[in-house]
Every structure is written in C-alpha cells, then in structure tokens.
Amino acid sequence: MSSRLPLDTLIDLAKEHADTAARALGRLNQERQHAEKQLDLLRDYRNDYLTRLQQTMLSGMTASDCHNYQRFITTLDDAIGQQVTALDALNVNLEKSRLHWQQQQRKLNAFDTLAQREAHAARIVAERREQRANDEHSARVAARRHSFY
C-alpha cells in the first residue's frame, strides 16, 4: 500500500497542474477572442469612417475637415496596428500555453498508465496467491481423503 501513496500523490499533483494549465489556456483563449473582436471593431469603424469621408468629399468639404478626417484615419490605423501587435503576442502566448497544457496532460497520462500497470500487477499477484491457496487447500483435501482410504 505504501508504494501506491507516492504515485497517488504524483497523480493528484499532475491533475492539479493540468487543471491549472487548462484554466490558463482558457483565459488566454478568451483574451485572444476579445482582442480579435476589438480588432474587427476597429477595422469596421475605420471602413465606416472612410465611407463617410468619401460621401462628405462628394458633397464638398473644407481642407481643414479633410485634414481632420485624414488625421483621425491615421489614428485609427495606428490603433489597428497596435491591436494587431497585441493579437500576435496573444497568439504566441496561446500557443505556448497550449504546449504547456499538452505537456501537463502527457505527464498525467503517464502517471495514470503507471497506476494502471501497478494495479494490474497487484491483481496478478493476488490472483496467483489465491490460486496457490486454492491449490494447497485442494491438495490437503485430497490428502485427507487419501489417508481415510
């Protein structure tokens, strides 16, 4: 029984580490989805603003209004660039987190496999012990019968 205790402890720790890695992966995945939505919103806003600029240019606009539109579009382009950079960084972190989670899962599976092998070996030993006891009992019964005759 004492040989199982360390393995059980290792399995429990591996489960905790795998669960922690899974939660971190989930959190990063949510952050990535949020960043992707923000990027989509920025791009949509930029497209809407460009459409508005084109419509305003057709109806006529002052040079200062045109300059203000261009400056704002440049600001949106900068924000889009920053969001793309943030999304790229999240993608890198997400991949690292996925690899870490997979590593933790492999450890857990390895410990589970060891536990299954140990349980199987213990069952074989118990079955052999039981078979030996049955054989000895049968031999004693046969010996008693033989001694009565």
FIKOLZA-1660 file (N, C-alpha, C; in steps of 0.1 Angstrom, whole numbers, plus 5000, padded with zeros to 4 digits):
% residues 149
   i   px   py   pz ch aa at
   1 5008 4988 5000  A  M  N
   1 5000 5000 5000  A  M CA
   1 5009 5012 5000  A  M  C
   2 5020 5012 5007  A  S  N
   2 5029 5024 5008  A  S CA
   2 5035 5027 4994  A  S  C
   3 5036 5018 4985  A  S  N
   3 5041 5021 4972  A  S CA
   3 5031 5028 4963  A  S  C
   4 5019 5027 4966  A  R  N
   4 5008 5035 4959  A  R CA
   4 5007 5049 4963  A  R  C
   5 5010 5052 4976  A  L  N
   5 5009 5065 4981  A  L CA
   5 5017 5076 4973  A  L  C
   6 5030 5074 4970  A  P  N
   6 5037 5084 4963  A  P CA
   6 5031 5085 4948  A  P  C
   7 5027 5074 4942  A  L  N
   7 5021 5075 4929  A  L CA
   7 5008 5083 4929  A  L  C
   8 5000 5080 4939  A  D  N
   8 4987 5087 4941  A  D CA
   8 4990 5102 4942  A  D  C
   9 5000 5105 4950  A  T  N
   9 5004 5120 4952  A  T CA
   9 5008 5126 4939  A  T  C
  10 5016 5119 4932  A  L  N
  10 5021 5124 4919  A  L CA
  10 5009 5126 4909  A  L  C
  11 4999 5117 4909  A  I  N
  11 4988 5118 4901  A  I CA
  11 4979 5130 4905  A  I  C
  12 4977 5132 4918  A  D  N
  12 4970 5143 4923  A  D CA
  12 4977 5156 4918  A  D  C
  13 4990 5157 4920  A  L  N
  13 4997 5169 4916  A  L CA
  13 4997 5171 4901  A  L  C
  14 4998 5161 4893  A  A  N
  14 4997 5162 4879  A  A CA
  14 4983 5167 4875  A  A  C
  15 4972 5162 4881  A  K  N
  15 4959 5167 4879  A  K CA
  15 4958 5182 4881  A  K  C
  16 4963 5186 4893  A  E  N
  16 4963 5200 4896  A  E CA
  16 4970 5208 4886  A  E  C
  17 4982 5204 4882  A  H  N
  17 4989 5211 4872  A  H CA
  17 4982 5212 4858  A  H  C
  18 4976 5201 4855  A  A  N
  18 4969 5200 4842  A  A CA
  18 4957 5209 4843  A  A  C
  19 4950 5209 4854  A  D  N
  19 4938 5218 4856  A  D CA
  19 4942 5233 4855  A  D  C
  20 4953 5236 4862  A  T  N
  20 4958 5250 4862  A  T CA
  20 4962 5254 4848  A  T  C
  21 4968 5245 4841  A  A  N
  21 4972 5248 4827  A  A CA
  21 4960 5250 4818  A  A  C
  22 4950 5242 4820  A  A  N
  22 4938 5243 4812  A  A CA
  22 4930 5256 4815  A  A  C
  23 4930 5260 4828  A  R  N
  23 4924 5273 4831  A  R CA
  23 4931 5284 4824  A  R  C
  24 4944 5284 4825  A  A  N
  24 4953 5294 4819  A  A CA
  24 4950 5295 4804  A  A  C
  25 4950 5283 4798  A  L  N
  25 4947 5282 4783  A  L CA
  25 4933 5288 4780  A  L  C
  26 4924 5285 4788  A  G  N
  26 4910 5291 4786  A  G CA
  26 4910 5306 4787  A  G  C
  27 4917 5311 4797  A  R  N
  27 4918 5325 4799  A  R CA
  27 4924 5332 4787  A  R  C
  28 4935 5327 4783  A  L  N
  28 4942 5332 4771  A  L CA
  28 4934 5332 4759  A  L  C
  29 4927 5321 4757  A  N  N
  29 4918 5320 4746  A  N CA
  29 4907 5330 4746  A  N  C
  30 4901 5333 4758  A  Q  N
  30 4891 5343 4759  A  Q CA
  30 4897 5357 4756  A  Q  C
  31 4909 5360 4761  A  E  N
  31 4916 5372 4758  A  E CA
  31 4919 5374 4743  A  E  C
  32 4923 5363 4737  A  R  N
  32 4925 5364 4722  A  R CA
  32 4912 5367 4715  A  R  C
  33 4901 5360 4719  A  Q  N
  33 4888 5363 4712  A  Q CA
  33 4884 5377 4714  A  Q  C
  34 4886 5382 4726  A  H  N
  34 4883 5396 4729  A  H CA
  34 4891 5406 4721  A  H  C
  35 4904 5403 4720  A  A  N
  35 4913 5412 4712  A  A CA
  35 4909 5411 4697  A  A  C
  36 4905 5399 4692  A  E  N
  36 4901 5398 4678  A  E CA
  36 4889 5406 4676  A  E  C
  37 4879 5406 4685  A  K  N
  37 4867 5413 4684  A  K CA
  37 4870 5428 4683  A  K  C
  38 4879 5432 4692  A  Q  N
  38 4883 5447 4692  A  Q CA
  38 4889 5451 4679  A  Q  C
  39 4898 5442 4673  A  L  N
  39 4904 5445 4661  A  L CA
  39 4894 5446 4650  A  L  C
  40 4884 5437 4650  A  D  N
  40 4873 5437 4640  A  D CA
  40 4865 5450 4641  A  D  C
  41 4862 5454 4654  A  L  N
  41 4855 5467 4656  A  L CA
  41 4863 5479 4651  A  L  C
  42 4876 5479 4653  A  L  N
  42 4884 5490 4648  A  L CA
  42 4884 5490 4633  A  L  C
  43 4886 5479 4627  A  R  N
  43 4886 5478 4612  A  R CA
  43 4872 5483 4606  A  R  C
  44 4861 5478 4613  A  D  N
  44 4848 5482 4608  A  D CA
  44 4846 5497 4610  A  D  C
  45 4851 5502 4621  A  Y  N
  45 4849 5517 4624  A  Y CA
  45 4858 5525 4613  A  Y  C
  46 4869 5520 4610  A  R  N
  46 4878 5527 4600  A  R CA
  46 4871 5526 4586  A  R  C
  47 4865 5515 4583  A  N  N
  47 4858 5514 4570  A  N CA
  47 4846 5523 4570  A  N  C
  48 4839 5524 4580  A  D  N
  48 4827 5533 4581  A  D CA
  48 4832 5547 4580  A  D  C
  49 4843 5551 4587  A  Y  N
  49 4848 5564 4586  A  Y CA
  49 4853 5568 4572  A  Y  C
  50 4859 5558 4565  A  L  N
  50 4863 5561 4552  A  L CA
  50 4851 5563 4542  A  L  C
  51 4841 5555 4544  A  T  N
  51 4829 5557 4536  A  T CA
  51 4823 5571 4539  A  T  C
  52 4822 5575 4551  A  R  N
  52 4817 5588 4555  A  R CA
  52 4826 5599 4548  A  R  C
  53 4839 5597 4549  A  L  N
  53 4848 5607 4542  A  L CA
  53 4845 5608 4527  A  L  C
  54 4843 5597 4521  A  Q  N
  54 4840 5597 4506  A  Q CA
  54 4827 5604 4503  A  Q  C
  55 4817 5601 4512  A  Q  N
  55 4804 5607 4510  A  Q CA
  55 4805 5623 4512  A  Q  C
  56 4813 5626 4522  A  T  N
  56 4814 5641 4525  A  T CA
  56 4822 5647 4514  A  T  C
  57 4832 5641 4509  A  M  N
  57 4840 5646 4498  A  M CA
  57 4832 5649 4485  A  M  C
  58 4822 5640 4483  A  L  N
  58 4814 5642 4471  A  L CA
  58 4805 5654 4472  A  L  C
  59 4801 5657 4484  A  S  N
  59 4792 5668 4486  A  S CA
  59 4800 5681 4489  A  S  C
  60 4813 5679 4490  A  G  N
  60 4821 5691 4492  A  G CA
  60 4825 5693 4507  A  G  C
  61 4838 5696 4509  A  M  N
  61 4843 5698 4523  A  M CA
  61 4855 5707 4523  A  M  C
  62 4857 5713 4534  A  T  N
  62 4868 5722 4535  A  T CA
  62 4881 5714 4537  A  T  C
  63 4892 5721 4534  A  A  N
  63 4905 5715 4535  A  A CA
  63 4908 5710 4550  A  A  C
  64 4904 5718 4559  A  S  N
  64 4906 5715 4573  A  S CA
  64 4898 5703 4577  A  S  C
  65 4886 5702 4572  A  D  N
  65 4878 5690 4575  A  D CA
  65 4884 5677 4569  A  D  C
  66 4890 5679 4557  A  C  N
  66 4896 5667 4550  A  C CA
  66 4909 5663 4558  A  C  C
  67 4916 5673 4563  A  H  N
  67 4928 5671 4571  A  H CA
  67 4924 5664 4584  A  H  C
  68 4913 5668 4591  A  N  N
  68 4909 5662 4603  A  N CA
  68 4905 5647 4601  A  N  C
  69 4898 5645 4590  A  Y  N
  69 4894 5631 4586  A  Y CA
  69 4907 5622 4585  A  Y  C
  70 4916 5628 4577  A  Q  N
  70 4929 5620 4574  A  Q CA
  70 4936 5618 4587  A  Q  C
  71 4937 5627 4596  A  R  N
  71 4944 5626 4609  A  R CA
  71 4937 5615 4617  A  R  C
  72 4924 5615 4617  A  F  N
  72 4916 5605 4625  A  F CA
  72 4918 5591 4619  A  F  C
  73 4918 5590 4606  A  I  N
  73 4921 5577 4600  A  I CA
  73 4935 5572 4603  A  I  C
  74 4944 5581 4603  A  T  N
  74 4958 5577 4607  A  T CA
  74 4958 5572 4621  A  T  C
  75 4951 5579 4630  A  T  N
  75 4950 5574 4644  A  T CA
  75 4943 5561 4645  A  T  C
  76 4933 5558 4637  A  L  N
  76 4927 5545 4637  A  L CA
  76 4937 5535 4631  A  L  C
  77 4944 5538 4621  A  D  N
  77 4954 5529 4615  A  D CA
  77 4965 5525 4626  A  D  C
  78 4969 5535 4634  A  D  N
  78 4978 5532 4645  A  D CA
  78 4972 5523 4655  A  D  C
  79 4960 5526 4659  A  A  N
  79 4953 5517 4668  A  A CA
  79 4951 5503 4663  A  A  C
  80 4948 5502 4650  A  I  N
  80 4947 5489 4644  A  I CA
  80 4961 5481 4644  A  I  C
  81 4971 5489 4641  A  G  N
  81 4985 5483 4642  A  G CA
  81 4988 5478 4656  A  G  C
  82 4985 5486 4666  A  Q  N
  82 4987 5482 4680  A  Q CA
  82 4979 5469 4683  A  Q  C
  83 4967 5469 4678  A  Q  N
  83 4958 5458 4682  A  Q CA
  83 4963 5445 4674  A  Q  C
  84 4968 5447 4662  A  V  N
  84 4974 5435 4655  A  V CA
  84 4986 5430 4663  A  V  C
  85 4995 5439 4667  A  T  N
  85 5006 5435 4675  A  T CA
  85 5002 5428 4688  A  T  C
  86 4992 5433 4695  A  A  N
  86 4987 5427 4707  A  A CA
  86 4981 5413 4704  A  A  C
  87 4974 5412 4693  A  L  N
  87 4968 5399 4689  A  L CA
  87 4979 5389 4686  A  L  C
  88 4990 5393 4679  A  D  N
  88 5001 5385 4676  A  D CA
  88 5007 5379 4688  A  D  C
  89 5009 5388 4698  A  A  N
  89 5015 5384 4711  A  A CA
  89 5006 5374 4718  A  A  C
  90 4993 5377 4718  A  L  N
  90 4984 5367 4724  A  L CA
  90 4984 5354 4717  A  L  C
  91 4986 5354 4704  A  N  N
  91 4987 5341 4696  A  N CA
  91 4999 5333 4701  A  N  C
  92 5010 5340 4702  A  V  N
  92 5023 5334 4707  A  V CA
  92 5021 5328 4721  A  V  C
  93 5015 5336 4730  A  N  N
  93 5013 5331 4744  A  N CA
  93 5003 5320 4744  A  N  C
  94 4993 5321 4735  A  L  N
  94 4983 5310 4735  A  L CA
  94 4989 5297 4730  A  L  C
  95 4998 5298 4720  A  E  N
  95 5005 5285 4716  A  E CA
  95 5014 5280 4727  A  E  C
  96 5021 5289 4734  A  K  N
  96 5029 5284 4745  A  K CA
  96 5021 5277 4756  A  K  C
  97 5010 5283 4759  A  S  N
  97 5001 5278 4769  A  S CA
  97 4995 5265 4764  A  S  C
  98 4992 5263 4752  A  R  N
  98 4986 5251 4746  A  R CA
  98 4997 5240 4748  A  R  C
  99 5009 5243 4744  A  L  N
  99 5020 5233 4745  A  L CA
  99 5022 5229 4760  A  L  C
 100 5022 5239 4769  A  H  N
 100 5023 5236 4783  A  H CA
 100 5012 5227 4788  A  H  C
 101 5000 5230 4784  A  W  N
 101 4988 5221 4788  A  W CA
 101 4990 5207 4783  A  W  C
 102 4995 5206 4770  A  Q  N
 102 4997 5193 4764  A  Q CA
 102 5007 5185 4772  A  Q  C
 103 5018 5192 4776  A  Q  N
 103 5029 5186 4784  A  Q CA
 103 5023 5181 4797  A  Q  C
 104 5015 5189 4804  A  Q  N
 104 5009 5185 4817  A  Q CA
 104 5000 5173 4815  A  Q  C
 105 4992 5173 4804  A  Q  N
 105 4983 5162 4801  A  Q CA
 105 4992 5149 4798  A  Q  C
 106 5003 5150 4791  A  R  N
 106 5011 5138 4789  A  R CA
 106 5017 5133 4802  A  R  C
 107 5021 5142 4811  A  K  N
 107 5025 5137 4824  A  K CA
 107 5014 5130 4832  A  K  C
 108 5003 5136 4832  A  L  N
 108 4991 5130 4839  A  L CA
 108 4988 5116 4833  A  L  C
 109 4988 5115 4819  A  N  N
 109 4986 5102 4813  A  N CA
 109 4997 5092 4816  A  N  C
 110 5009 5096 4817  A  A  N
 110 5020 5087 4821  A  A CA
 110 5018 5082 4835  A  A  C
 111 5014 5091 4844  A  F  N
 111 5012 5086 4858  A  F CA
 111 5000 5077 4859  A  F  C
 112 4990 5080 4851  A  D  N
 112 4978 5071 4851  A  D CA
 112 4982 5057 4845  A  D  C
 113 4990 5057 4835  A  T  N
 113 4994 5045 4829  A  T CA
 113 5002 5036 4839  A  T  C
 114 5011 5043 4846  A  L  N
 114 5019 5036 4857  A  L CA
 114 5009 5031 4868  A  L  C
 115 4999 5038 4871  A  A  N
 115 4990 5034 4882  A  A CA
 115 4982 5022 4877  A  A  C
 116 4978 5022 4864  A  Q  N
 116 4971 5011 4858  A  Q CA
 116 4980 4998 4858  A  Q  C
 117 4992 5000 4854  A  R  N
 117 5002 4989 4854  A  R CA
 117 5004 4983 4868  A  R  C
 118 5005 4992 4877  A  E  N
 118 5007 4988 4891  A  E CA
 118 4995 4980 4896  A  E  C
 119 4983 4985 4893  A  A  N
 119 4971 4978 4897  A  A CA
 119 4969 4965 4890  A  A  C
 120 4973 4964 4877  A  H  N
 120 4973 4951 4870  A  H CA
 120 4982 4941 4876  A  H  C
 121 4994 4946 4879  A  A  N
 121 5004 4937 4886  A  A CA
 121 5000 4932 4899  A  A  C
 122 4993 4941 4907  A  A  N
 122 4988 4937 4920  A  A CA
 122 4977 4927 4919  A  A  C
 123 4968 4929 4908  A  R  N
 123 4958 4919 4906  A  R CA
 123 4964 4905 4902  A  R  C
 124 4974 4905 4894  A  I  N
 124 4980 4892 4890  A  I CA
 124 4986 4886 4903  A  I  C
 125 4993 4893 4911  A  V  N
 125 4999 4888 4923  A  V CA
 125 4988 4882 4932  A  V  C
 126 4977 4890 4934  A  A  N
 126 4966 4885 4942  A  A CA
 126 4959 4872 4936  A  A  C
 127 4958 4872 4923  A  E  N
 127 4952 4860 4917  A  E CA
 127 4961 4848 4919  A  E  C
 128 4974 4850 4917  A  R  N
 128 4983 4839 4919  A  R CA
 128 4983 4834 4934  A  R  C
 129 4982 4843 4943  A  R  N
 129 4982 4840 4957  A  R CA
 129 4969 4832 4960  A  R  C
 130 4958 4836 4954  A  E  N
 130 4945 4829 4956  A  E CA
 130 4946 4816 4950  A  E  C
 131 4952 4815 4938  A  Q  N
 131 4953 4802 4931  A  Q CA
 131 4961 4792 4939  A  Q  C
 132 4972 4797 4945  A  R  N
 132 4981 4789 4953  A  R CA
 132 4974 4784 4965  A  R  C
 133 4966 4793 4972  A  A  N
 133 4959 4789 4983  A  A CA
 133 4948 4779 4980  A  A  C
 134 4942 4780 4969  A  N  N
 134 4932 4770 4964  A  N CA
 134 4938 4757 4961  A  N  C
 135 4950 4758 4955  A  D  N
 135 4957 4745 4952  A  D CA
 135 4962 4738 4964  A  D  C
 136 4966 4746 4974  A  E  N
 136 4971 4740 4987  A  E CA
 136 4959 4734 4994  A  E  C
 137 4947 4741 4994  A  H  N
 137 4935 4736 5000  A  H CA
 137 4931 4723 4994  A  H  C
 138 4931 4723 4980  A  S  N
 138 4927 4711 4973  A  S CA
 138 4937 4699 4976  A  S  C
 139 4949 4702 4977  A  A  N
 139 4959 4692 4980  A  A CA
 139 4957 4686 4994  A  A  C
 140 4953 4695 5004  A  R  N
 140 4951 4690 5017  A  R CA
 140 4938 4681 5018  A  R  C
 141 4928 4686 5010  A  V  N
 141 4915 4678 5010  A  V CA
 141 4918 4664 5003  A  V  C
 142 4926 4664 4993  A  A  N
 142 4929 4652 4986  A  A CA
 142 4937 4643 4995  A  A  C
 143 4946 4649 5002  A  A  N
 143 4955 4641 5011  A  A CA
 143 4947 4635 5022  A  A  C
 144 4937 4642 5028  A  R  N
 144 4928 4637 5038  A  R CA
 144 4920 4625 5033  A  R  C
 145 4915 4627 5021  A  R  N
 145 4907 4616 5015  A  R CA
 145 4915 4604 5013  A  R  C
 146 4927 4606 5008  A  H  N
 146 4936 4595 5006  A  H CA
 146 4940 4588 5019  A  H  C
 147 4942 4595 5029  A  S  N
 147 4945 4589 5042  A  S CA
 147 4934 4582 5048  A  S  C
 148 4921 4585 5045  A  F  N
 148 4910 4578 5050  A  F CA
 148 4908 4565 5044  A  F  C
 149 4913 4563 5032  A  Y  N
 149 4911 4551 5024  A  Y CA
 149 4922 4542 5025  A  Y  C
% end
